[in-house]
């Protein structure tokens, strides 16, 4: 079993058996990056660019500056504006060496980390020291850099556990899953911002 306690402030939240079901949401599977038309369906696994595009579009395509830190995200690609926005906002940092790897499969732990990064970028992230107990059977497989994001996702009921009470951190994300997560997540963000001073 694995517990991480973050030391940035005061309050510590502990939950010994914490379970919040993810909420169903309308599905929009229109995101498509470099795929054949026959593959544009909700059960296809998303790549990294598609997930960022889905979030960017759900937010109404915010204004984007010129800065682009990634050598593999050239101007003119359908995902370029979304990834530039995410980098400029502190939502993504890439995989190192100035690359984003837009067409690599997007994993569940990457999704958790990205969603927390966005919450923090708009002032809706956790405040103070905090942690919850994660009782996933594979909790030890969650990467250290993603652990805080997974805790945040569990608190807000963004992800369902997979069979066998697995988080499946390296598991891929389908379009249907991502659409539901983003819809639930943005509702949570709006609720948090509405009550914060």
Backbone as ProteinMPNN parsed JSONL, in Angstrom:
{"seq_chain_A": "XXXXXXXXXXXXXXXXXXXXXXXXXXXXXXXXXXXXXXXXXXXXXXXXXXXXXXXXXXXXXXXXXXXXXXXXXXXXXXXXXXXXXXXXXXXXXXXXXXXXXXXXXXXXXXXXXXXXXXXXXXXXXXXXXXXXXXXXXXXXXXXXXXXXXXXXXXXXXXXXXXXXXXXXXXXXXXXXXXXXXXXXXXXXXXXXXXXXX", "coords_chain_A": {"N_chain_A": [[0.835, -1.192, 0.0], [0.352, 2.285, -0.604], [1.035, 5.517, 0.388], [1.067, 8.965, -0.11], [2.056, 12.003, 1.279], [1.671, 15.359, 0.827], [3.58, 18.253, 1.306], [3.014, 21.02, 1.231], [1.489, 22.766, 2.775], [-1.07, 23.092, 5.239], [-3.564, 21.557, 5.865], [-4.457, 18.132, 6.1], [-5.863, 15.524, 4.381], [-7.322, 12.521, 4.943], [-8.441, 9.37, 3.849], [-9.73, 6.287, 4.532], [-11.106, 4.3, 3.164], [-11.897, 5.123, 0.338], [-14.236, 5.914, -2.038], [-15.598, 7.043, -4.942], [-18.002, 7.065, -7.38], [-17.426, 7.423, -10.871], [-19.027, 9.846, -12.952], [-21.516, 9.518, -15.401], [-21.51, 10.933, -18.685], [-22.489, 12.933, -21.54], [-21.283, 11.819, -24.693], [-18.753, 12.805, -26.899], [-17.148, 12.099, -29.717], [-15.599, 13.225, -31.705], [-12.983, 14.032, -32.048], [-10.043, 13.789, -33.956], [-6.956, 12.758, -34.991], [-4.725, 12.365, -37.448], [-5.789, 9.872, -38.392], [-7.474, 7.194, -40.129], [-10.696, 7.661, -41.62], [-12.398, 5.537, -41.078], [-11.687, 4.784, -38.575], [-12.673, 6.524, -36.734], [-14.204, 6.329, -34.062], [-15.903, 5.821, -30.895], [-14.648, 3.92, -29.305], [-11.996, 3.829, -29.858], [-8.61, 4.043, -28.801], [-7.2, 6.936, -27.36], [-4.679, 9.228, -28.486], [-1.912, 11.268, -27.274], [-2.076, 13.879, -28.292], [-4.775, 14.017, -29.069], [-6.185, 13.909, -26.646], [-5.421, 16.306, -25.405], [-6.428, 18.069, -27.311], [-9.17, 17.534, -27.032], [-9.721, 18.526, -24.443], [-9.004, 21.209, -24.806], [-10.844, 22.028, -26.79], [-13.224, 21.609, -25.397], [-13.057, 23.661, -23.624], [-13.617, 25.79, -25.138], [-11.679, 26.608, -26.939], [-9.361, 28.379, -26.021], [-7.519, 31.517, -26.267], [-4.327, 31.545, -27.86], [-0.837, 31.969, -27.543], [2.283, 32.599, -29.341], [4.377, 31.004, -28.479], [6.05, 27.917, -28.61], [7.225, 25.095, -27.264], [7.911, 22.615, -28.298], [9.538, 20.466, -30.495], [8.369, 18.55, -32.068], [5.829, 19.347, -32.65], [4.703, 20.78, -35.07], [3.777, 23.89, -36.675], [0.583, 24.219, -38.204], [-0.27, 21.615, -37.982], [-3.199, 19.77, -36.977], [-3.398, 19.594, -34.236], [-1.747, 21.507, -33.176], [-2.341, 24.13, -32.095], [-3.795, 23.51, -29.782], [-1.937, 22.06, -28.224], [0.1, 23.944, -27.933], [-1.309, 25.849, -26.429], [-1.729, 24.312, -24.092], [0.897, 23.921, -23.202], [1.722, 26.567, -22.76], [0.039, 27.22, -20.703], [0.869, 25.686, -18.62], [-0.112, 23.145, -18.417], [0.837, 20.894, -19.729], [4.067, 19.354, -20.049], [5.579, 17.907, -21.746], [7.699, 15.144, -22.9], [10.339, 15.318, -22.473], [13.562, 16.421, -23.772], [12.625, 18.43, -25.434], [10.333, 17.49, -26.693], [6.935, 16.495, -27.395], [5.61, 14.211, -28.207], [3.119, 13.669, -29.742], [1.557, 11.64, -30.953], [1.754, 9.347, -29.476], [0.253, 6.761, -27.474], [-2.146, 7.679, -25.014], [-2.077, 7.568, -21.534], [-3.784, 6.413, -18.533], [-2.657, 7.389, -16.128], [-1.262, 9.571, -17.108], [-3.408, 11.129, -17.94], [-4.605, 11.72, -15.473], [-2.592, 13.279, -14.246], [-2.451, 15.439, -16.043], [-5.032, 16.579, -15.852], [-5.039, 17.463, -13.188], [-2.977, 19.339, -13.383], [-4.213, 21.256, -15.018], [-6.298, 22.111, -13.32], [-4.798, 23.304, -11.267], [-3.665, 25.361, -12.733], [-5.723, 27.146, -13.121], [-6.413, 27.939, -10.632], [-7.931, 26.139, -9.164], [-6.958, 23.923, -7.97], [-5.78, 21.625, -5.354], [-5.3, 22.987, -2.051], [-2.825, 23.662, 0.329], [-1.27, 21.119, 2.433], [-1.997, 17.802, 1.578], [-3.53, 14.594, 1.254], [-4.832, 11.445, 0.185], [-5.817, 8.126, 1.014], [-5.121, 5.622, -1.227], [-6.686, 2.808, -2.413], [-6.325, 1.133, -4.563], [-5.593, -1.961, -6.164], [-3.265, -2.046, -7.625], [-1.748, 0.091, -6.788], [0.945, 0.538, -6.276], [2.073, 0.629, -8.768], [1.668, 3.087, -9.85], [3.147, 5.935, -11.209], [5.495, 8.123, -9.598], [5.37, 10.837, -10.365], [2.772, 11.053, -11.186], [1.163, 10.511, -9.055], [-0.072, 12.391, -7.322], [-1.945, 13.493, -9.074], [-3.584, 11.256, -9.526], [-4.683, 10.874, -6.979], [-6.135, 13.261, -6.792], [-7.962, 12.908, -8.912], [-9.374, 10.742, -7.876], [-10.591, 11.823, -5.592], [-12.421, 13.544, -6.793], [-14.002, 11.866, -8.249], [-13.482, 11.252, -10.937], [-12.418, 9.123, -12.45], [-13.323, 5.718, -13.049], [-12.546, 2.72, -11.246], [-10.873, -0.062, -12.709], [-11.716, -3.499, -13.597], [-11.13, -5.759, -10.868], [-10.382, -3.933, -9.017], [-8.427, -2.169, -10.036], [-6.33, 0.596, -10.834], [-4.868, 0.819, -13.128], [-2.539, 2.265, -14.308], [-0.905, 2.47, -16.61], [-2.653, 1.847, -18.538], [-4.543, 2.446, -21.526], [-6.552, 5.185, -22.841], [-9.841, 5.5, -23.864], [-11.807, 7.251, -26.366], [-14.445, 7.567, -25.54], [-14.25, 7.266, -22.748], [-12.591, 9.489, -22.176], [-14.178, 11.654, -22.996], [-16.31, 11.561, -21.152], [-14.869, 11.886, -18.738], [-13.77, 14.478, -19.033], [-16.046, 16.09, -19.203], [-17.256, 15.705, -16.649], [-15.142, 16.565, -15.06], [-14.777, 19.322, -15.775], [-17.152, 20.378, -14.838], [-16.719, 19.993, -12.108], [-14.532, 21.704, -11.719], [-15.716, 24.201, -12.256], [-17.505, 24.294, -10.1], [-15.751, 24.379, -7.902], [-14.358, 26.784, -8.359], [-16.454, 28.54, -8.108], [-16.935, 28.738, -5.384], [-14.61, 29.575, -4.255], [-12.751, 32.351, -2.951]], "CA_chain_A": [[0.0, 0.0, 0.0], [1.194, 3.441, -0.843], [0.443, 6.794, 0.772], [1.955, 10.111, -0.253], [1.558, 13.202, 1.935], [2.31, 16.51, 0.222], [3.916, 19.097, 2.452], [3.002, 22.429, 0.862], [0.687, 23.624, 3.636], [-1.523, 22.713, 6.573], [-4.605, 20.546, 6.039], [-4.217, 16.791, 5.585], [-7.122, 14.802, 4.221], [-7.086, 11.089, 4.863], [-9.651, 8.568, 3.679], [-9.267, 4.908, 4.609], [-11.744, 3.511, 2.107], [-12.507, 6.237, -0.378], [-14.757, 5.466, -3.324], [-16.597, 7.916, -5.555], [-18.201, 6.585, -8.738], [-17.358, 8.413, -11.937], [-20.354, 10.231, -13.41], [-21.706, 9.387, -16.84], [-21.704, 12.202, -19.373], [-22.673, 12.798, -22.972], [-20.029, 11.488, -25.338], [-18.44, 13.434, -28.172], [-15.953, 11.386, -30.165], [-15.235, 13.818, -32.982], [-11.556, 14.34, -32.131], [-9.39, 12.881, -34.889], [-5.617, 13.203, -35.356], [-3.962, 11.457, -38.307], [-6.388, 8.54, -38.439], [-8.406, 6.964, -41.221], [-12.069, 7.957, -41.233], [-13.036, 4.325, -40.548], [-11.281, 4.573, -37.191], [-13.193, 7.579, -35.864], [-15.303, 5.863, -33.227], [-15.717, 6.107, -29.481], [-13.871, 2.891, -28.617], [-10.584, 3.954, -30.219], [-7.752, 4.632, -27.783], [-6.732, 8.274, -27.703], [-3.272, 9.564, -28.328], [-1.679, 12.418, -26.405], [-2.593, 15.083, -28.939], [-6.235, 13.999, -29.078], [-6.714, 14.248, -25.329], [-5.238, 17.751, -25.21], [-7.405, 18.734, -28.188], [-10.51, 17.388, -26.457], [-9.833, 19.484, -23.346], [-8.927, 22.548, -25.398], [-12.117, 22.318, -27.45], [-14.265, 21.695, -24.363], [-12.892, 24.966, -22.978], [-13.957, 26.839, -26.086], [-10.476, 26.979, -27.677], [-8.814, 29.641, -25.499], [-6.518, 32.211, -27.078], [-3.007, 30.919, -27.772], [0.293, 32.772, -27.988], [3.158, 32.003, -30.356], [5.402, 30.133, -27.889], [5.894, 26.479, -28.813], [8.474, 24.485, -26.797], [8.044, 21.24, -28.762], [10.038, 20.328, -31.866], [7.529, 17.606, -32.817], [4.486, 19.917, -32.791], [4.891, 21.848, -36.055], [2.637, 24.72, -37.039], [-0.217, 23.668, -39.286], [-0.889, 20.349, -37.584], [-4.503, 20.049, -36.35], [-3.292, 19.639, -32.779], [-0.701, 22.445, -32.766], [-2.84, 25.201, -31.234], [-4.184, 22.942, -28.494], [-0.742, 21.697, -27.453], [0.748, 25.21, -27.565], [-2.077, 26.396, -25.304], [-1.49, 23.5, -22.899], [2.254, 24.201, -22.742], [1.759, 27.944, -22.257], [-0.768, 27.274, -19.481], [1.443, 24.818, -17.603], [-0.903, 21.912, -18.342], [1.708, 19.814, -20.181], [5.492, 19.687, -20.083], [6.242, 17.054, -22.715], [8.355, 13.917, -22.442], [11.763, 15.599, -22.383], [14.285, 16.707, -25.011], [11.858, 19.334, -26.273], [9.329, 16.75, -27.475], [5.646, 16.197, -26.777], [5.162, 12.871, -28.643], [1.663, 13.812, -29.859], [0.831, 10.469, -31.442], [1.855, 8.216, -28.556], [-0.97, 6.452, -26.719], [-2.318, 8.456, -23.787], [-2.361, 6.626, -20.455], [-4.65, 6.89, -17.454], [-1.927, 8.222, -15.18], [-1.003, 10.839, -17.786], [-4.657, 11.897, -17.888], [-4.784, 12.215, -14.109], [-1.639, 14.359, -14.024], [-2.829, 16.585, -16.876], [-6.226, 17.23, -15.318], [-4.632, 18.213, -12.005], [-2.218, 20.508, -13.841], [-5.149, 22.291, -15.465], [-6.97, 22.655, -12.136], [-3.862, 24.201, -10.606], [-3.402, 26.523, -13.582], [-6.838, 28.1, -13.021], [-6.678, 28.217, -9.226], [-8.916, 25.209, -8.61], [-6.269, 22.752, -7.453], [-5.736, 21.492, -3.897], [-4.593, 24.024, -1.304], [-2.254, 23.125, 1.55], [-0.815, 19.728, 2.392], [-3.171, 16.947, 1.465], [-3.343, 13.252, 0.714], [-5.85, 10.447, 0.508], [-5.374, 6.738, 0.91], [-5.585, 4.966, -2.446], [-6.74, 1.367, -2.166], [-6.221, 0.341, -5.791], [-4.742, -3.14, -6.012], [-1.996, -1.799, -8.31], [-1.314, 1.444, -6.424], [2.397, 0.607, -6.352], [2.493, 0.809, -10.162], [1.445, 4.473, -10.255], [4.4, 6.699, -11.211], [5.547, 9.173, -8.583], [4.958, 12.123, -10.923], [1.333, 11.025, -11.436], [0.431, 10.081, -7.871], [-0.935, 13.463, -6.844], [-3.053, 13.576, -10.012], [-4.499, 10.135, -9.307], [-5.438, 11.19, -5.765], [-7.088, 14.331, -7.135], [-9.016, 12.308, -9.723], [-10.191, 9.884, -7.013], [-11.406, 12.702, -4.761], [-13.493, 14.156, -7.58], [-14.797, 10.853, -8.938], [-13.321, 11.406, -12.382], [-12.155, 7.828, -13.076], [-13.75, 4.461, -12.438], [-11.558, 1.645, -11.169], [-11.072, -1.142, -13.675], [-11.984, -4.766, -12.901], [-10.108, -6.165, -9.928], [-10.0, -2.726, -8.274], [-7.18, -1.674, -10.593], [-6.31, 1.896, -11.506], [-4.289, 0.554, -14.449], [-1.93, 3.542, -14.68], [-0.373, 2.454, -17.972], [-3.73, 1.537, -19.467], [-4.866, 3.523, -22.457], [-7.789, 5.927, -22.62], [-10.676, 5.57, -25.056], [-12.483, 8.528, -26.578], [-15.642, 7.615, -24.714], [-13.809, 7.559, -21.385], [-12.083, 10.859, -22.085], [-15.288, 12.589, -23.108], [-17.001, 11.577, -19.869], [-13.999, 12.464, -17.718], [-13.616, 15.923, -19.217], [-17.319, 16.731, -18.861], [-17.375, 15.682, -15.189], [-14.043, 17.358, -14.513], [-15.01, 20.756, -15.941], [-18.221, 20.729, -13.889], [-16.076, 20.089, -10.793], [-13.717, 22.926, -11.71], [-16.638, 25.338, -12.131], [-18.036, 24.297, -8.731], [-14.679, 24.803, -6.998], [-14.083, 28.218, -8.572], [-17.612, 29.325, -7.663], [-16.941, 28.919, -3.93], [-13.336, 30.124, -3.798], [-12.738, 33.818, -3.022]], "C_chain_A": [[0.87, 1.242, 0.0], [0.448, 4.7, -0.463], [1.479, 7.88, 0.534], [1.307, 11.278, 0.472], [2.359, 14.381, 1.413], [2.444, 17.602, 1.267], [3.859, 20.587, 2.151], [2.228, 23.31, 1.821], [0.212, 22.927, 4.886], [-2.444, 21.497, 6.575], [-4.206, 19.22, 5.421], [-5.543, 16.049, 5.56], [-6.793, 13.326, 4.084], [-8.415, 10.359, 4.717], [-9.234, 7.105, 3.617], [-9.929, 4.001, 3.591], [-12.57, 4.476, 1.278], [-12.973, 5.754, -1.735], [-15.846, 6.407, -3.795], [-16.791, 7.448, -6.977], [-18.057, 7.713, -9.748], [-18.761, 8.634, -12.499], [-20.43, 10.092, -14.913], [-21.952, 10.758, -17.458], [-21.936, 11.938, -20.848], [-21.313, 12.628, -23.635], [-19.91, 12.192, -26.677], [-17.123, 12.85, -28.636], [-15.437, 11.937, -31.491], [-13.745, 14.101, -33.133], [-10.878, 13.316, -33.038], [-8.037, 13.455, -35.299], [-4.923, 12.108, -36.151], [-4.49, 10.025, -38.279], [-7.262, 8.424, -39.683], [-9.823, 7.227, -40.734], [-12.747, 6.75, -40.598], [-12.724, 4.114, -39.079], [-11.87, 5.604, -36.231], [-14.419, 7.078, -35.113], [-14.91, 5.97, -31.76], [-14.841, 5.093, -28.754], [-12.384, 2.93, -28.96], [-9.811, 4.568, -29.058], [-7.228, 5.978, -28.263], [-5.213, 8.349, -27.652], [-3.156, 10.865, -27.537], [-2.251, 13.711, -27.004], [-4.118, 15.147, -28.872], [-6.81, 14.381, -27.722], [-6.579, 15.742, -25.061], [-6.22, 18.532, -26.08], [-8.813, 18.678, -27.602], [-10.721, 18.381, -25.318], [-9.873, 20.908, -23.878], [-10.251, 22.941, -26.044], [-13.252, 22.435, -26.445], [-14.222, 23.034, -23.65], [-13.179, 26.125, -23.929], [-12.765, 27.382, -26.855], [-9.926, 28.333, -27.237], [-7.744, 30.228, -26.425], [-5.136, 31.631, -26.809], [-1.944, 31.89, -28.269], [1.161, 32.014, -28.974], [4.117, 30.961, -29.783], [5.077, 28.663, -28.09], [7.204, 25.795, -28.413], [8.788, 23.127, -27.427], [8.45, 21.165, -30.236], [9.166, 19.413, -32.718], [6.067, 18.058, -32.884], [4.584, 21.088, -33.775], [3.613, 22.646, -36.296], [1.903, 24.069, -38.208], [-0.823, 22.316, -38.979], [-2.203, 20.651, -36.863], [-4.436, 20.179, -34.834], [-2.368, 20.746, -32.28], [-1.212, 23.512, -31.8], [-3.18, 24.677, -29.837], [-2.952, 22.645, -27.636], [0.034, 22.945, -27.059], [0.029, 25.848, -26.378], [-1.758, 25.642, -24.017], [-0.093, 23.765, -22.338], [2.336, 25.588, -22.117], [1.026, 28.076, -20.924], [-0.192, 26.429, -18.352], [0.703, 23.5, -17.444], [-0.084, 20.706, -18.781], [3.148, 20.301, -20.2], [6.257, 18.823, -21.075], [6.934, 15.869, -22.072], [9.864, 14.105, -22.302], [12.378, 15.836, -23.748], [13.486, 17.573, -25.975], [10.8, 18.662, -27.125], [8.052, 16.556, -26.664], [5.169, 14.781, -27.098], [3.65, 12.843, -28.835], [0.912, 12.547, -30.227], [1.027, 9.219, -30.584], [0.524, 8.004, -27.835], [-0.977, 7.218, -25.402], [-2.763, 7.522, -22.68], [-3.229, 7.255, -19.37], [-3.89, 7.748, -16.456], [-1.518, 9.554, -15.809], [-2.239, 11.729, -17.745], [-4.858, 12.5, -16.507], [-3.859, 13.399, -13.836], [-2.029, 15.606, -14.808], [-4.029, 17.321, -16.29], [-5.914, 18.001, -14.034], [-3.852, 19.463, -12.402], [-3.154, 21.628, -14.296], [-5.853, 22.928, -14.266], [-6.064, 23.649, -11.42], [-3.637, 25.474, -11.419], [-4.512, 27.566, -13.498], [-7.228, 28.384, -11.574], [-7.704, 27.321, -8.585], [-8.272, 23.937, -8.067], [-6.293, 22.701, -5.941], [-4.911, 22.603, -3.261], [-4.069, 23.419, -0.009], [-1.76, 21.706, 1.353], [-2.031, 18.82, 2.387], [-2.739, 15.567, 0.956], [-4.591, 12.447, 0.992], [-5.212, 9.067, 0.379], [-5.965, 6.15, -0.357], [-5.543, 3.452, -2.237], [-6.77, 0.546, -3.447], [-5.269, -0.827, -5.579], [-3.365, -2.932, -6.638], [-1.431, -0.419, -7.986], [0.203, 1.601, -6.522], [2.919, 0.813, -7.759], [2.309, 2.24, -10.654], [2.763, 5.236, -10.146], [4.345, 7.815, -10.179], [5.024, 10.5, -9.115], [3.449, 12.2, -11.156], [0.515, 10.823, -10.17], [-0.53, 11.158, -7.36], [-2.153, 13.621, -7.764], [-4.063, 12.469, -9.818], [-5.32, 10.362, -8.033], [-6.505, 12.239, -6.038], [-8.262, 13.765, -7.938], [-9.941, 11.444, -8.871], [-11.107, 10.731, -6.136], [-12.63, 13.202, -5.521], [-14.284, 13.152, -8.418], [-14.675, 10.894, -10.44], [-13.148, 10.06, -13.069], [-12.879, 6.72, -12.323], [-12.541, 3.543, -12.283], [-11.882, 0.625, -12.255], [-11.258, -2.457, -12.92], [-10.809, -5.212, -12.041], [-9.607, -5.022, -9.068], [-8.634, -2.214, -8.712], [-7.353, -0.235, -11.07], [-5.779, 1.743, -12.921], [-3.598, 1.803, -14.995], [-1.39, 3.596, -16.1], [-1.428, 2.07, -19.002], [-4.066, 2.732, -20.338], [-6.268, 4.068, -22.201], [-8.592, 5.948, -23.911], [-11.32, 6.949, -25.173], [-13.717, 8.651, -25.695], [-15.287, 7.921, -23.269], [-13.407, 9.025, -21.244], [-13.204, 11.882, -22.144], [-16.043, 12.697, -21.791], [-16.173, 12.223, -18.781], [-13.955, 13.977, -17.817], [-14.893, 16.657, -18.844], [-17.496, 16.817, -17.342], [-16.365, 16.629, -14.56], [-14.311, 18.859, -14.624], [-16.172, 21.236, -15.072], [-17.639, 20.892, -12.483], [-15.26, 21.378, -10.675], [-14.611, 24.149, -11.518], [-17.174, 25.439, -10.704], [-17.0, 24.799, -7.74], [-14.438, 26.309, -7.125], [-15.216, 29.086, -8.071], [-17.596, 29.598, -6.169], [-15.626, 29.46, -3.389], [-13.364, 31.648, -3.912], [-11.913, 34.313, -4.189]], "O_chain_A": [[1.978, 1.246, 0.535], [-0.662, 4.929, -0.943], [2.636, 7.736, 0.929], [0.113, 11.52, 0.295], [3.584, 14.407, 1.536], [1.511, 17.847, 2.033], [4.597, 21.355, 2.767], [2.303, 24.532, 1.692], [0.993, 22.237, 5.541], [-2.135, 20.499, 7.227], [-3.666, 19.196, 4.315], [-6.247, 15.955, 6.566], [-6.051, 12.938, 3.182], [-9.394, 10.694, 5.384], [-8.461, 6.722, 2.738], [-9.329, 3.002, 3.195], [-13.774, 4.629, 1.482], [-12.171, 5.233, -2.51], [-16.881, 6.559, -3.146], [-15.823, 7.43, -7.737], [-18.514, 8.831, -9.507], [-19.581, 7.717, -12.517], [-19.514, 10.502, -15.625], [-22.535, 11.637, -16.823], [-21.622, 10.86, -21.352], [-20.32, 13.212, -23.202], [-20.838, 12.181, -27.487], [-16.087, 13.082, -28.012], [-14.897, 11.189, -32.306], [-13.286, 14.383, -34.24], [-11.11, 12.114, -32.905], [-7.98, 14.531, -35.894], [-4.574, 11.058, -35.611], [-3.715, 9.077, -38.155], [-7.73, 9.427, -40.222], [-10.118, 7.034, -39.555], [-13.569, 6.899, -39.693], [-13.414, 3.351, -38.403], [-11.589, 5.559, -35.033], [-15.549, 7.378, -35.496], [-13.744, 6.181, -31.426], [-14.336, 5.394, -27.673], [-11.6, 2.153, -28.415], [-10.289, 5.496, -28.406], [-6.859, 6.136, -29.427], [-4.557, 7.641, -26.888], [-4.159, 11.482, -27.177], [-2.838, 14.527, -26.294], [-4.686, 16.214, -28.643], [-7.81, 15.095, -27.65], [-7.506, 16.374, -24.554], [-6.778, 19.538, -25.643], [-9.559, 19.655, -27.667], [-11.776, 19.009, -25.231], [-10.691, 21.717, -23.441], [-10.724, 24.063, -25.863], [-14.146, 23.265, -26.613], [-15.237, 23.495, -23.128], [-13.008, 27.292, -23.574], [-12.822, 28.497, -27.373], [-10.007, 29.314, -27.976], [-7.151, 29.527, -27.245], [-4.811, 31.27, -25.677], [-2.126, 32.553, -29.29], [0.813, 30.91, -29.394], [4.62, 30.119, -30.526], [3.973, 28.212, -27.783], [8.193, 25.898, -29.138], [9.828, 22.541, -27.124], [7.786, 21.73, -31.105], [9.209, 19.482, -33.947], [5.175, 17.25, -33.143], [4.551, 22.249, -33.368], [2.507, 22.13, -36.137], [2.513, 23.453, -39.082], [-1.782, 21.901, -39.631], [-2.315, 21.684, -36.204], [-5.305, 20.795, -34.217], [-2.216, 20.91, -31.069], [-0.571, 23.771, -30.782], [-2.886, 25.327, -28.834], [-2.94, 22.952, -26.444], [0.576, 23.004, -25.955], [0.666, 26.327, -25.44], [-1.54, 26.255, -22.972], [0.08, 23.826, -21.121], [2.95, 25.763, -21.064], [1.355, 28.941, -20.112], [-0.714, 26.454, -17.238], [0.874, 22.811, -16.438], [-0.284, 19.607, -18.264], [3.418, 21.494, -20.345], [7.467, 18.99, -21.23], [6.79, 15.613, -20.876], [10.585, 13.142, -22.038], [11.784, 15.491, -24.769], [13.647, 17.466, -27.191], [10.407, 19.194, -28.164], [8.074, 16.465, -25.437], [4.396, 14.209, -26.33], [2.962, 12.075, -28.163], [-0.251, 12.391, -29.856], [0.523, 8.149, -30.925], [-0.233, 8.95, -27.617], [0.06, 7.381, -24.76], [-3.717, 6.763, -22.854], [-3.383, 8.474, -19.305], [-4.429, 8.746, -15.978], [-1.438, 10.564, -15.109], [-2.134, 12.939, -17.54], [-5.24, 13.664, -16.386], [-4.283, 14.403, -13.264], [-1.943, 16.716, -14.284], [-4.039, 18.551, -16.238], [-6.466, 19.079, -13.814], [-4.048, 20.529, -11.818], [-2.922, 22.8, -13.999], [-5.988, 24.15, -14.204], [-6.516, 24.72, -11.013], [-3.441, 26.548, -10.849], [-4.276, 28.743, -13.771], [-8.262, 29.001, -11.32], [-8.296, 27.686, -7.569], [-8.972, 22.979, -7.739], [-6.775, 23.636, -5.301], [-3.95, 23.097, -3.851], [-4.812, 22.725, 0.685], [-1.821, 21.158, 0.252], [-2.989, 19.056, 3.122], [-1.701, 15.424, 0.309], [-5.326, 12.739, 1.935], [-4.193, 8.893, -0.29], [-7.182, 6.175, -0.544], [-4.494, 2.887, -1.925], [-7.192, -0.61, -3.43], [-4.256, -0.693, -4.892], [-2.398, -3.573, -6.227], [-0.723, 0.174, -8.8], [0.692, 2.691, -6.821], [4.093, 1.141, -7.936], [2.745, 2.576, -11.755], [3.422, 5.19, -9.107], [3.284, 8.381, -9.916], [4.315, 11.215, -8.407], [2.903, 13.293, -11.306], [-0.709, 10.949, -10.205], [-1.671, 10.86, -7.007], [-3.264, 13.855, -7.288], [-5.267, 12.7, -9.93], [-6.517, 10.076, -8.009], [-7.639, 12.12, -5.574], [-9.417, 14.1, -7.676], [-11.149, 11.409, -9.105], [-12.277, 10.392, -5.957], [-13.73, 13.274, -4.973], [-15.142, 13.544, -9.209], [-15.638, 10.61, -11.153], [-13.674, 9.861, -14.164], [-13.029, 6.783, -11.103], [-11.618, 3.586, -13.097], [-13.035, 0.479, -12.662], [-10.984, -2.52, -11.722], [-9.649, -5.067, -12.426], [-8.541, -5.115, -8.459], [-7.79, -1.869, -7.884], [-8.386, 0.118, -11.639], [-6.202, 2.469, -13.821], [-4.013, 2.343, -16.021], [-1.412, 4.654, -16.73], [-1.136, 1.977, -20.195], [-3.895, 3.882, -19.934], [-7.055, 3.49, -21.451], [-8.08, 6.37, -24.948], [-11.37, 7.711, -24.207], [-13.999, 9.725, -25.163], [-15.944, 8.742, -22.628], [-13.828, 9.711, -20.312], [-13.178, 12.873, -21.414], [-16.38, 13.799, -21.357], [-16.686, 13.012, -17.989], [-14.086, 14.678, -16.813], [-14.84, 17.727, -18.236], [-17.845, 17.872, -16.812], [-16.688, 17.392, -13.649], [-14.092, 19.593, -13.661], [-16.173, 22.38, -14.62], [-18.014, 21.809, -11.754], [-15.302, 22.056, -9.648], [-14.303, 25.029, -10.715], [-17.286, 26.536, -10.158], [-17.33, 25.563, -6.833], [-14.328, 27.016, -6.124], [-14.999, 30.225, -7.657], [-18.178, 30.585, -5.719], [-15.525, 29.771, -2.203], [-13.936, 32.185, -4.86], [-11.797, 35.521, -4.395]]}, "name": "protein", "num_of_chains": 1, "seq": "XXXXXXXXXXXXXXXXXXXXXXXXXXXXXXXXXXXXXXXXXXXXXXXXXXXXXXXXXXXXXXXXXXXXXXXXXXXXXXXXXXXXXXXXXXXXXXXXXXXXXXXXXXXXXXXXXXXXXXXXXXXXXXXXXXXXXXXXXXXXXXXXXXXXXXXXXXXXXXXXXXXXXXXXXXXXXXXXXXXXXXXXXXXXXXXXXXXXX"}
